[in-house]
Amino acid sequence: MSAAYPGRTGPRRLAGVAFLLVPALLIWLSIAFYDKKFTKVDMVTLQTAGLGEEMHPHADVKVRGVVVGEVRSIAASGSGATLRLAIQPDKVSLLPANVSAQLLPTTLFGQRYVALVAPADPTPERLTAGHIITEDRSSSAVALQQVLDDLNQFLNAIKPAELSVTLTALSQALRGRGTQIGQTLVTLDSYLKQVNPNLPQLNADIRELAKLSGTYNSTAPQILQALQDFSVTGKTIADQKANLDQLYSTVTSSAQDLSSFLESNSDNIIRLAADGKPTLALLAKYSPQLPCTLKMLTDFAPLMDQVLGKGKDPGLHVDVTTVPATRPYKPGKDKPVYRATGNPSCYPASSTAATLQAGAKNAPGLANSAQENELVNELIAPALQSTPEELPNWSSVLVGPLYRGTEVKVK
């Protein structure tokens, strides 16, 4: 080809070189435009204690949410990191010289950006090219940075890709169920309104539960000792298993016999209980008199021995006189009637003995007592052709002394 075109070899070589250089130049220009090599900026330096995660070149530099530049380069060192910030020239003069910076994330999963923070008391001097900016190390900024670092570790631990899959599945499960979810939230709100007034009581119950837990904790050794003692009891029961089986068999047989007896006599038992109710009520009424009666009988024995002359001339002398009846007995009319009334009472044995002693001397009880008057009326009613009920209550005052052998004078 050189021989055929001896005069064109040089231009063709130049054209080939130009053909190679033009694409390379275009690529370099694209990269330069992307890196904003031809954009006029003022370079400042940011020194930080650390970068954290997701901080890359070309990250935004913002002031109150407005982009004013970008990060051009990042250089890490043993004590921290140095960031070269490219700030728009018209924005640099608006920033005070004592401006500080924070490294914040755009989103939970997004990369970080540099946020320039103006202090509460800015200086009159303005920020200029070559100025060195320090990181905001206030307590609130440090706390925020710590929260973001912890959150980033948490997000790395839960694996965002898997979390995204889970959230996607959750969103698909909730799709079309907004009404049901809303109704559920309304119902939950009503439940919470009912629970809220009882929260003080619930808190009090929890405090009492804590006290109870403390009590159980303090008594745990005693409980363990009791359980250990119970193990001995359990062993004893296990050793006596044969005897217990025999006892249970005997009790079962007795229970069956008792059950058969009750089934056969249930009507009789019920009838007996119903018929015995009046008697039991009467016994219940006079039950306070029973101890007194037993005591009186105990004291009555020696007194009766004395009345009957034990150890001397024993015996009881009684004069009995019968009188003819005034009229024959009429059934129904002359039927004995028990008219005793009153509450339970008790008479000492001494008065009973005195009555017997007086009877031994032909005396009808205590003088002018109700018993004497009743006895006198019974004795004189046949002679007067009357009934004891028709005679006055003071008969014993006039007639009683006669039965005692006493003379009565009426003046």
BELMO-V469592 format. One record per residue. N is the residue number from 1. RES is the residue in one letter. PSI is psi in whole degrees, -180 to 180 (999 if undefined). OMEGA is omega in whole degrees, -180 to 180 (999 if undefined). NEAR is the number of other ideal C-beta (glycine too) atoms within 8 Angstrom. Layout:
n=N res=RES psi=PSI omega=OMEGA near=NEAR
n=N res=RES psi=PSI omega=OMEGA near=NEAR
//
This chain:
n=1 res=M psi=-34 omega=178 near=4
n=2 res=S psi=-36 omega=179 near=6
n=3 res=A psi=-33 omega=-180 near=4
n=4 res=A psi=-37 omega=-178 near=5
n=5 res=Y psi=73 omega=-175 near=7
n=6 res=P psi=-25 omega=-176 near=7
n=7 res=G psi=-3 omega=-174 near=4
n=8 res=R psi=7 omega=-176 near=7
n=9 res=T psi=-44 omega=-178 near=9
n=10 res=G psi=-50 omega=179 near=6
n=11 res=P psi=-34 omega=-179 near=7
n=12 res=R psi=-36 omega=177 near=8
n=13 res=R psi=-42 omega=179 near=8
n=14 res=L psi=-40 omega=179 near=8
n=15 res=A psi=-38 omega=179 near=8
n=16 res=G psi=-42 omega=179 near=8
n=17 res=V psi=-42 omega=179 near=8
n=18 res=A psi=-38 omega=179 near=8
n=19 res=F psi=-33 omega=177 near=8
n=20 res=L psi=-37 omega=-177 near=8
n=21 res=L psi=-34 omega=-177 near=8
n=22 res=V psi=-49 omega=176 near=8
n=23 res=P psi=-40 omega=179 near=8
n=24 res=A psi=-40 omega=179 near=8
n=25 res=L psi=-39 omega=179 near=8
n=26 res=L psi=-40 omega=178 near=8
n=27 res=I psi=-43 omega=180 near=8
n=28 res=W psi=-40 omega=179 near=8
n=29 res=L psi=-40 omega=179 near=8
n=30 res=S psi=-44 omega=180 near=8
n=31 res=I psi=-39 omega=180 near=8
n=32 res=A psi=-42 omega=177 near=9
n=33 res=F psi=-38 omega=179 near=9
n=34 res=Y psi=-40 omega=178 near=6
n=35 res=D psi=1 omega=178 near=7
n=36 res=K psi=44 omega=179 near=9
n=37 res=K psi=-27 omega=-177 near=6
n=38 res=F psi=4 omega=178 near=5
n=39 res=T psi=130 omega=-179 near=6
n=40 res=K psi=125 omega=-180 near=3
n=41 res=V psi=163 omega=173 near=10
n=42 res=D psi=125 omega=-177 near=10
n=43 res=M psi=130 omega=174 near=11
n=44 res=V psi=163 omega=-176 near=14
n=45 res=T psi=136 omega=177 near=12
n=46 res=L psi=124 omega=177 near=14
n=47 res=Q psi=126 omega=-177 near=11
n=48 res=T psi=160 omega=177 near=12
n=49 res=A psi=-22 omega=179 near=6
n=50 res=G psi=163 omega=-178 near=6
n=51 res=L psi=-29 omega=-173 near=9
n=52 res=G psi=-157 omega=-178 near=11
n=53 res=E psi=157 omega=171 near=6
n=54 res=E psi=36 omega=172 near=9
n=55 res=M psi=120 omega=-174 near=11
n=56 res=H psi=160 omega=172 near=8
n=57 res=P psi=154 omega=-177 near=7
n=58 res=H psi=12 omega=173 near=6
n=59 res=A psi=151 omega=-176 near=12
n=60 res=D psi=149 omega=169 near=9
n=61 res=V psi=120 omega=-173 near=15
n=62 res=K psi=152 omega=172 near=12
n=63 res=V psi=112 omega=-178 near=12
n=64 res=R psi=40 omega=177 near=4
n=65 res=G psi=-6 omega=-179 near=4
n=66 res=V psi=130 omega=180 near=6
n=67 res=V psi=124 omega=-180 near=7
n=68 res=V psi=-1 omega=-180 near=10
n=69 res=G psi=-164 omega=-180 near=11
n=70 res=E psi=165 omega=176 near=11
n=71 res=V psi=122 omega=-179 near=16
n=72 res=R psi=-37 omega=-178 near=10
n=73 res=S psi=157 omega=180 near=7
n=74 res=I psi=129 omega=178 near=12
n=75 res=A psi=119 omega=-179 near=8
n=76 res=A psi=148 omega=177 near=7
n=77 res=S psi=177 omega=-179 near=7
n=78 res=G psi=-29 omega=-178 near=2
n=79 res=S psi=-4 omega=-178 near=4
n=80 res=G psi=-141 omega=-179 near=9
n=81 res=A psi=154 omega=178 near=11
n=82 res=T psi=124 omega=-180 near=12
n=83 res=L psi=133 omega=175 near=13
n=84 res=R psi=118 omega=-176 near=13
n=85 res=L psi=131 omega=176 near=15
n=86 res=A psi=110 omega=-176 near=13
n=87 res=I psi=139 omega=176 near=15
n=88 res=Q psi=133 omega=-175 near=9
n=89 res=P psi=-38 omega=-178 near=9
n=90 res=D psi=-12 omega=179 near=6
n=91 res=K psi=-23 omega=-177 near=11
n=92 res=V psi=-43 omega=-177 near=14
n=93 res=S psi=-13 omega=180 near=8
n=94 res=L psi=-11 omega=-176 near=7
n=95 res=L psi=137 omega=177 near=13
n=96 res=P psi=159 omega=-177 near=12
n=97 res=A psi=-26 omega=-179 near=10
n=98 res=N psi=28 omega=177 near=8
n=99 res=V psi=147 omega=178 near=13
n=100 res=S psi=175 omega=-175 near=11
n=101 res=A psi=152 omega=174 near=14
n=102 res=Q psi=148 omega=178 near=12
n=103 res=L psi=108 omega=-175 near=13
n=104 res=L psi=152 omega=178 near=9
n=105 res=P psi=147 omega=177 near=11
n=106 res=T psi=-43 omega=176 near=7
n=107 res=T psi=-180 omega=179 near=5
n=108 res=L psi=-36 omega=-177 near=6
n=109 res=F psi=3 omega=-175 near=5
n=110 res=G psi=170 omega=179 near=8
n=111 res=Q psi=166 omega=-176 near=9
n=112 res=R psi=163 omega=175 near=13
n=113 res=Y psi=166 omega=180 near=12
n=114 res=V psi=122 omega=178 near=15
n=115 res=A psi=115 omega=177 near=10
n=116 res=L psi=128 omega=-175 near=13
n=117 res=V psi=122 omega=177 near=10
n=118 res=A psi=137 omega=-179 near=8
n=119 res=P psi=169 omega=180 near=9
n=120 res=A psi=-31 omega=178 near=2
n=121 res=D psi=80 omega=-178 near=4
n=122 res=P psi=149 omega=178 near=8
n=123 res=T psi=158 omega=178 near=7
n=124 res=P psi=-29 omega=-180 near=4
n=125 res=E psi=147 omega=-179 near=6
n=126 res=R psi=160 omega=178 near=9
n=127 res=L psi=136 omega=-180 near=12
n=128 res=T psi=168 omega=179 near=8
n=129 res=A psi=141 omega=-179 near=7
n=130 res=G psi=-3 omega=-180 near=7
n=131 res=H psi=151 omega=179 near=9
n=132 res=I psi=123 omega=179 near=8
n=133 res=I psi=139 omega=178 near=14
n=134 res=T psi=159 omega=179 near=9
n=135 res=E psi=144 omega=178 near=13
n=136 res=D psi=116 omega=-179 near=9
n=137 res=R psi=28 omega=176 near=7
n=138 res=S psi=164 omega=-177 near=6
n=139 res=S psi=-41 omega=-180 near=5
n=140 res=S psi=-38 omega=179 near=6
n=141 res=A psi=-41 omega=179 near=12
n=142 res=V psi=-43 omega=179 near=9
n=143 res=A psi=-42 omega=178 near=8
n=144 res=L psi=-42 omega=180 near=10
n=145 res=Q psi=-39 omega=179 near=11
n=146 res=Q psi=-42 omega=178 near=8
n=147 res=V psi=-42 omega=-179 near=8
n=148 res=L psi=-40 omega=178 near=11
n=149 res=D psi=-44 omega=178 near=9
n=150 res=D psi=-40 omega=179 near=8
n=151 res=L psi=-38 omega=179 near=9
n=152 res=N psi=-41 omega=177 near=12
n=153 res=Q psi=-39 omega=179 near=8
n=154 res=F psi=-43 omega=-180 near=8
n=155 res=L psi=-36 omega=177 near=11
n=156 res=N psi=-34 omega=-179 near=7
n=157 res=A psi=-37 omega=-177 near=6
n=158 res=I psi=-3 omega=177 near=8
n=159 res=K psi=94 omega=-175 near=7
n=160 res=P psi=-35 omega=-179 near=8
n=161 res=A psi=-45 omega=179 near=6
n=162 res=E psi=-37 omega=177 near=8
n=163 res=L psi=-39 omega=178 near=10
n=164 res=S psi=-42 omega=178 near=8
n=165 res=V psi=-42 omega=-180 near=8
n=166 res=T psi=-45 omega=180 near=8
n=167 res=L psi=-36 omega=178 near=8
n=168 res=T psi=-45 omega=178 near=8
n=169 res=A psi=-38 omega=179 near=8
n=170 res=L psi=-42 omega=179 near=8
n=171 res=S psi=-39 omega=178 near=8
n=172 res=Q psi=-36 omega=179 near=7
n=173 res=A psi=-33 omega=-178 near=7
n=174 res=L psi=-9 omega=-176 near=8
n=175 res=R psi=130 omega=178 near=6
n=176 res=G psi=5 omega=-179 near=3
n=177 res=R psi=28 omega=-179 near=8
n=178 res=G psi=-40 omega=-180 near=7
n=179 res=T psi=-44 omega=179 near=6
n=180 res=Q psi=-42 omega=179 near=7
n=181 res=I psi=-42 omega=178 near=9
n=182 res=G psi=-43 omega=178 near=8
n=183 res=Q psi=-38 omega=178 near=8
n=184 res=T psi=-41 omega=179 near=8
n=185 res=L psi=-38 omega=178 near=8
n=186 res=V psi=-44 omega=178 near=8
n=187 res=T psi=-42 omega=178 near=8
n=188 res=L psi=-38 omega=178 near=8
n=189 res=D psi=-40 omega=178 near=8
n=190 res=S psi=-39 omega=177 near=8
n=191 res=Y psi=-43 omega=-180 near=8
n=192 res=L psi=-36 omega=177 near=8
n=193 res=K psi=-33 omega=177 near=7
n=194 res=Q psi=-31 omega=-178 near=8
n=195 res=V psi=-34 omega=-175 near=9
n=196 res=N psi=-45 omega=179 near=7
n=197 res=P psi=-23 omega=-178 near=5
n=198 res=N psi=3 omega=-180 near=8
n=199 res=L psi=-41 omega=177 near=8
n=200 res=P psi=-42 omega=179 near=6
n=201 res=Q psi=-39 omega=178 near=7
n=202 res=L psi=-43 omega=178 near=9
n=203 res=N psi=-41 omega=178 near=8
n=204 res=A psi=-42 omega=179 near=8
n=205 res=D psi=-39 omega=179 near=8
n=206 res=I psi=-40 omega=177 near=8
n=207 res=R psi=-43 omega=178 near=8
n=208 res=E psi=-37 omega=177 near=8
n=209 res=L psi=-38 omega=177 near=8
n=210 res=A psi=-42 omega=177 near=8
n=211 res=K psi=-43 omega=179 near=8
n=212 res=L psi=-40 omega=178 near=8
n=213 res=S psi=-40 omega=176 near=8
n=214 res=G psi=-39 omega=178 near=8
n=215 res=T psi=-45 omega=178 near=8
n=216 res=Y psi=-38 omega=180 near=9
n=217 res=N psi=-41 omega=180 near=7
n=218 res=S psi=-30 omega=-179 near=6
n=219 res=T psi=6 omega=-179 near=8
n=220 res=A psi=-43 omega=178 near=8
n=221 res=P psi=-41 omega=179 near=6
n=222 res=Q psi=-39 omega=179 near=7
n=223 res=I psi=-43 omega=179 near=9
n=224 res=L psi=-40 omega=178 near=8
n=225 res=Q psi=-41 omega=178 near=8
n=226 res=A psi=-40 omega=178 near=8
n=227 res=L psi=-38 omega=178 near=8
n=228 res=Q psi=-42 omega=177 near=8
n=229 res=D psi=-37 omega=180 near=8
n=230 res=F psi=-29 omega=177 near=8
n=231 res=S psi=-35 omega=176 near=8
n=232 res=V psi=-43 omega=178 near=8
n=233 res=T psi=-43 omega=178 near=8
n=234 res=G psi=-38 omega=178 near=8
n=235 res=K psi=-40 omega=178 near=8
n=236 res=T psi=-43 omega=178 near=8
n=237 res=I psi=-40 omega=179 near=9
n=238 res=A psi=-38 omega=179 near=7
n=239 res=D psi=-31 omega=-178 near=6
n=240 res=Q psi=24 omega=-176 near=8
n=241 res=K psi=-42 omega=-178 near=8
n=242 res=A psi=-44 omega=179 near=6
n=243 res=N psi=-39 omega=179 near=7
n=244 res=L psi=-39 omega=178 near=9
n=245 res=D psi=-41 omega=178 near=8
n=246 res=Q psi=-40 omega=178 near=8
n=247 res=L psi=-45 omega=179 near=8
n=248 res=Y psi=-39 omega=179 near=8
n=249 res=S psi=-42 omega=180 near=8
n=250 res=T psi=-44 omega=180 near=8
n=251 res=V psi=-39 omega=179 near=8
n=252 res=T psi=-44 omega=179 near=8
n=253 res=S psi=-43 omega=179 near=8
n=254 res=S psi=-40 omega=179 near=8
n=255 res=A psi=-39 omega=178 near=8
n=256 res=Q psi=-42 omega=178 near=8
n=257 res=D psi=-43 omega=179 near=8
n=258 res=L psi=-39 omega=179 near=8
n=259 res=S psi=-41 omega=178 near=8
n=260 res=S psi=-41 omega=179 near=8
n=261 res=F psi=-44 omega=-179 near=8
n=262 res=L psi=-38 omega=179 near=9
n=263 res=E psi=-37 omega=-178 near=7
n=264 res=S psi=-32 omega=-174 near=6
n=265 res=N psi=18 omega=-178 near=8
n=266 res=S psi=-43 omega=180 near=8
n=267 res=D psi=-41 omega=179 near=6
n=268 res=N psi=-40 omega=180 near=7
n=269 res=I psi=-42 omega=179 near=9
n=270 res=I psi=-43 omega=180 near=8
n=271 res=R psi=-40 omega=178 near=8
n=272 res=L psi=-42 omega=179 near=8
n=273 res=A psi=-41 omega=180 near=8
n=274 res=A psi=-44 omega=-179 near=7
n=275 res=D psi=-31 omega=-178 near=8
n=276 res=G psi=-4 omega=-179 near=8
n=277 res=K psi=-47 omega=179 near=8
n=278 res=P psi=-42 omega=180 near=7
n=279 res=T psi=-44 omega=179 near=8
n=280 res=L psi=-37 omega=178 near=8
n=281 res=A psi=-42 omega=178 near=8
n=282 res=L psi=-42 omega=178 near=8
n=283 res=L psi=-37 omega=178 near=8
n=284 res=A psi=-37 omega=180 near=7
n=285 res=K psi=-44 omega=-176 near=8
n=286 res=Y psi=10 omega=180 near=9
n=287 res=S psi=-34 omega=177 near=8
n=288 res=P psi=-21 omega=-178 near=7
n=289 res=Q psi=-17 omega=-175 near=10
n=290 res=L psi=-47 omega=178 near=8
n=291 res=P psi=-40 omega=180 near=7
n=292 res=C psi=-39 omega=-180 near=9
n=293 res=T psi=-44 omega=179 near=9
n=294 res=L psi=-39 omega=178 near=8
n=295 res=K psi=-40 omega=-180 near=9
n=296 res=M psi=-40 omega=179 near=13
n=297 res=L psi=-36 omega=178 near=9
n=298 res=T psi=-43 omega=179 near=7
n=299 res=D psi=-18 omega=-174 near=11
n=300 res=F psi=-30 omega=-176 near=11
n=301 res=A psi=-51 omega=179 near=8
n=302 res=P psi=-32 omega=179 near=7
n=303 res=L psi=-40 omega=177 near=13
n=304 res=M psi=-37 omega=175 near=10
n=305 res=D psi=-38 omega=179 near=9
n=306 res=Q psi=-40 omega=-179 near=9
n=307 res=V psi=-41 omega=-179 near=11
n=308 res=L psi=1 omega=174 near=9
n=309 res=G psi=41 omega=179 near=9
n=310 res=K psi=129 omega=180 near=7
n=311 res=G psi=-8 omega=180 near=5
n=312 res=K psi=-107 omega=177 near=5
n=313 res=D psi=86 omega=-173 near=4
n=314 res=P psi=149 omega=177 near=7
n=315 res=G psi=164 omega=180 near=6
n=316 res=L psi=120 omega=-177 near=6
n=317 res=H psi=121 omega=-179 near=5
n=318 res=V psi=134 omega=173 near=4
n=319 res=D psi=118 omega=-179 near=5
n=320 res=V psi=126 omega=178 near=4
n=321 res=T psi=125 omega=178 near=4
n=322 res=T psi=147 omega=179 near=4
n=323 res=V psi=149 omega=179 near=6
n=324 res=P psi=147 omega=178 near=5
n=325 res=A psi=145 omega=-180 near=7
n=326 res=T psi=-31 omega=-180 near=5
n=327 res=R psi=160 omega=-180 near=4
n=328 res=P psi=161 omega=-180 near=4
n=329 res=Y psi=131 omega=179 near=5
n=330 res=K psi=118 omega=-180 near=7
n=331 res=P psi=138 omega=178 near=6
n=332 res=G psi=-45 omega=-178 near=5
n=333 res=K psi=-42 omega=-179 near=5
n=334 res=D psi=16 omega=179 near=7
n=335 res=K psi=131 omega=-180 near=6
n=336 res=P psi=139 omega=-179 near=4
n=337 res=V psi=131 omega=178 near=4
n=338 res=Y psi=110 omega=-176 near=4
n=339 res=R psi=19 omega=-179 near=4
n=340 res=A psi=135 omega=179 near=4
n=341 res=T psi=178 omega=177 near=3
n=342 res=G psi=168 omega=-179 near=4
n=343 res=N psi=169 omega=179 near=4
n=344 res=P psi=137 omega=180 near=8
n=345 res=S psi=167 omega=-178 near=6
n=346 res=C psi=133 omega=179 near=8
n=347 res=Y psi=132 omega=-179 near=7
n=348 res=P psi=153 omega=-178 near=8
n=349 res=A psi=-26 omega=-179 near=12
n=350 res=S psi=-40 omega=180 near=8
n=351 res=S psi=-37 omega=178 near=9
n=352 res=T psi=-42 omega=178 near=12
n=353 res=A psi=-38 omega=178 near=13
n=354 res=A psi=-38 omega=178 near=9
n=355 res=T psi=-44 omega=179 near=11
n=356 res=L psi=-40 omega=177 near=11
n=357 res=Q psi=-40 omega=178 near=9
n=358 res=A psi=-37 omega=178 near=12
n=359 res=G psi=-35 omega=178 near=10
n=360 res=A psi=-23 omega=178 near=9
n=361 res=K psi=30 omega=-179 near=8
n=362 res=N psi=33 omega=178 near=8
n=363 res=A psi=129 omega=-178 near=9
n=364 res=P psi=65 omega=177 near=13
n=365 res=G psi=-169 omega=179 near=10
n=366 res=L psi=143 omega=-177 near=10
n=367 res=A psi=131 omega=176 near=8
n=368 res=N psi=25 omega=177 near=8
n=369 res=S psi=168 omega=179 near=9
n=370 res=A psi=-36 omega=179 near=5
n=371 res=Q psi=-43 omega=179 near=10
n=372 res=E psi=-42 omega=-179 near=14
n=373 res=N psi=-41 omega=179 near=14
n=374 res=E psi=-42 omega=179 near=9
n=375 res=L psi=-42 omega=180 near=11
n=376 res=V psi=-43 omega=180 near=14
n=377 res=N psi=-37 omega=177 near=11
n=378 res=E psi=-35 omega=-177 near=8
n=379 res=L psi=-38 omega=-174 near=10
n=380 res=I psi=-11 omega=-178 near=11
n=381 res=A psi=-41 omega=-180 near=12
n=382 res=P psi=-38 omega=-180 near=10
n=383 res=A psi=-32 omega=179 near=6
n=384 res=L psi=4 omega=-179 near=7
n=385 res=Q psi=52 omega=-180 near=5
n=386 res=S psi=-176 omega=178 near=7
n=387 res=T psi=153 omega=-179 near=6
n=388 res=P psi=-31 omega=-178 near=9
n=389 res=E psi=-27 omega=-177 near=4
n=390 res=E psi=-15 omega=-179 near=6
n=391 res=L psi=153 omega=-177 near=11
n=392 res=P psi=164 omega=-179 near=4
n=393 res=N psi=-6 omega=-180 near=4
n=394 res=W psi=21 omega=-180 near=7
n=395 res=S psi=-37 omega=-177 near=13
n=396 res=S psi=-18 omega=180 near=14
n=397 res=V psi=-37 omega=-178 near=7
n=398 res=L psi=-40 omega=-172 near=8
n=399 res=V psi=-27 omega=-177 near=11
n=400 res=G psi=-45 omega=180 near=15
n=401 res=P psi=-29 omega=180 near=9
n=402 res=L psi=-42 omega=179 near=8
n=403 res=Y psi=-22 omega=178 near=11
n=404 res=R psi=-4 omega=-178 near=12
n=405 res=G psi=23 omega=180 near=6
n=406 res=T psi=144 omega=-179 near=6
n=407 res=E psi=137 omega=179 near=4
n=408 res=V psi=125 omega=177 near=7
n=409 res=K psi=132 omega=179 near=4
n=410 res=V psi=122 omega=-179 near=3
n=411 res=K psi=999 omega=999 near=2
//
